Amino acid sequence: MRPSDSRTSSSDLSLLRLLRPGRRQSAALAAAVAAATALPLAAPQITRRFVDDAIT
């Protein structure tokens, strides 16, 4: 077993090489995934604020 080092492995480098031509598309995909994760978490907070304001 090889000792682990903090340098990037060859498989990580090959993955980065594959993603390089589609940097914009990869960034757009990452933003879409982040938005798809954040929106369901934010919806109850928006609803809570609406209900609290309607009560007062």
C-alpha positions as CSV (number, residue, x, y, z in Angstrom):
1,M,0.0,0.0,0.0
2,R,1.4,3.4,-1.0
3,P,1.5,6.2,1.6
4,S,-1.1,8.8,0.8
5,D,0.3,12.2,-0.3
6,S,-1.6,15.4,-0.7
7,R,-0.8,15.7,-4.4
8,T,-3.4,15.3,-7.1
9,S,-3.7,11.7,-8.4
10,S,-3.5,10.9,-12.1
11,S,-7.2,9.9,-12.2
12,D,-8.1,13.4,-10.8
13,L,-5.9,15.0,-13.5
14,S,-7.5,13.0,-16.3
15,L,-11.0,14.0,-15.0
16,L,-10.0,17.7,-15.0
17,R,-8.6,17.3,-18.5
18,L,-11.9,15.9,-19.7
19,L,-13.9,18.8,-18.1
20,R,-11.6,21.5,-19.4
21,P,-13.3,22.0,-22.8
22,G,-16.7,22.3,-21.2
23,R,-15.8,24.7,-18.4
24,R,-18.8,26.9,-18.9
25,Q,-21.2,24.0,-19.2
26,S,-19.7,22.4,-16.1
27,A,-20.1,25.7,-14.2
28,A,-23.7,26.0,-15.4
29,L,-24.4,22.5,-14.3
30,A,-22.9,23.1,-10.9
31,A,-25.0,26.3,-10.5
32,A,-28.1,24.4,-11.5
33,V,-27.5,21.6,-9.0
34,A,-26.8,24.2,-6.2
35,A,-30.0,26.1,-7.1
36,A,-32.0,22.8,-7.2
37,T,-30.7,22.0,-3.7
38,A,-31.2,25.5,-2.2
39,L,-34.7,26.2,-3.5
40,P,-36.5,23.4,-1.6
41,L,-34.7,24.5,1.5
42,A,-35.7,28.1,1.1
43,A,-39.4,27.6,0.3
44,P,-40.4,26.8,3.9
45,Q,-38.6,30.0,5.1
46,I,-40.4,32.1,2.6
47,T,-43.7,30.6,3.6
48,R,-43.0,31.1,7.3
49,R,-42.2,34.8,6.7
50,F,-45.4,35.2,4.7
51,V,-47.5,33.6,7.4
52,D,-45.8,35.5,10.2
53,D,-46.4,38.8,8.4
54,A,-50.0,37.9,7.6
55,I,-50.6,37.2,11.3
56,T,-49.2,40.5,12.5
